[in-house]
Structures are given as C-alpha cells and as structure tokens.
Amino acid sequence: MKKIGLIGGTGPESTAMYYRELNSRTDKRTDGQQMPDMAIESVDFRRAWNYVCEEKYDLLADYLAEKANALYNGGSEVIALTAATMHIVYDEVSSRTPAKLISIPKAVADEVARRGIKKVGLLGTIFTMEKDYMKTDLIKAGIDVLVPTKPERELVAKRIFDELELGIVKAETLKEFQELISTMRDRDGIEAVILGCTELPLLLNSDNCPLPVLDSVDIHIEKLLELAL
C-alpha cells in the first residue's frame, strides 16, 4: 500500500475525520490485515485562512507546497489537501512540488457525473461558493452548479467558521441548513447538494438532508484509498 500524506489543520476537525476514516476503511477493506502508513503536515489554520482572506495566494501556495514537499520527501506517494477552500491555489501548489496531489473538486465532479446528476447545489465557505475552483471541473462535465443567494451564503459561511470549524454542531443550525436546501430544491431545481466544505459532514448527511448528499470528504477519501491500495 502506498503511503498517504495529508496536509491538515484547515481545520483540525476535518483532518481528524480523514485520519480516522482512512484507517478504519483500510482495515475493513483488507479484512483486518492492514492499516495505512500515513503522515500529516498540519498548517497554522489562522495563517492559511488570513492568506485566503487577504488574497495573498502566492504566499498560501508557497506555504502549502512546503507542506506537500515535506510529505513527499518523507515518502508519501498519495497526497491531499484536507480542505476544499485550500484548493483555491491547487494549481499553484501542484506547480511548486513534484508530489502528486489528489484534487477534491475533480473527485467530486467525477462522482456527480457518474451518478448522472445534471444540476447541483454547492455549499461551503464563502470562497468555495463564490470563487470558481470548486465549480470548474463540474462545469466542464456539463453540470449546472447553483449556489445560495448572497444573504444565504453569508449565513452558511458564518455557521461554518463560527461553529463547525470548532467542532460545534447545533440542532438549530441543522434546521437552518435543511430549510435552505429545501428552498434551493424548490427555487433552483437542484437534484442534489455538494457538501463543499470538509466540516459540513459534521452537520449534514444522507439521513438528515432533504436531497441526496454528495459528501466531498467521503468522495475524496474513497479516491485516496483507491489510489493508495
């Protein structure tokens, strides 16, 4: 099995999810015979987030590439950013490292196309919803991508940053998101919703969402395992 490298810390909750799931799923798939060799390079979330907010993309790419190179030099062959927002500089990071990075947006687009879905809603951080990095691969695959209205986007982003990034899950927040997704279904005609922030699965899943869920963490982890195994 190839060694897996994770660029984590953005945020810590999703990094822990990746670590736990990669271990448990490998154990299950190998009938209890194997667990993955894995390394984590954890970034300073506040530093990385400030780079994004201030659009200091070169500094962000340099910072993340430093982590990718450390993983590569440590023997990791399958490497991933464990946050969708950090993919805002995915191409730049890829150009600064010989490491093979596995993209969340590409993995998600492939899965949406495989399921035959033509119109999806996208939830995530304000950057994921308003920038193109999570949408480009979907659009290339002929899939319509809808995002919430501006006030709705601001609400989603606030709940992610103030609650989910800190591991706080509230029943009232779940209700807000359920109502939003139902509104987008009725207003925009979306067939499914992409959880485009790696903390959103802490709140939403296939059991409590009004529409089919495309969990970017689950899809990404499955892709990492496929390549590692």
Secondary structure by P-SEA (a helix, b strand, c coil): ccbbbbbccccaaaaaaaaaaaaaaaaaaacccccccccccccaaaaaaaaaaacaaaaaaaaaaaaaaaaaaaccccccccccccccaaaaaaaaccbbbbbaaaaaaaaaaaacccbbbbbccccccccccccaaaaaabbbbbbccaaaaaaaaaaaaaccccccccaaaaaaaaaaaaaaaaaccccbbbcccccccccccccccccccccaaaaaaaaaaaaac
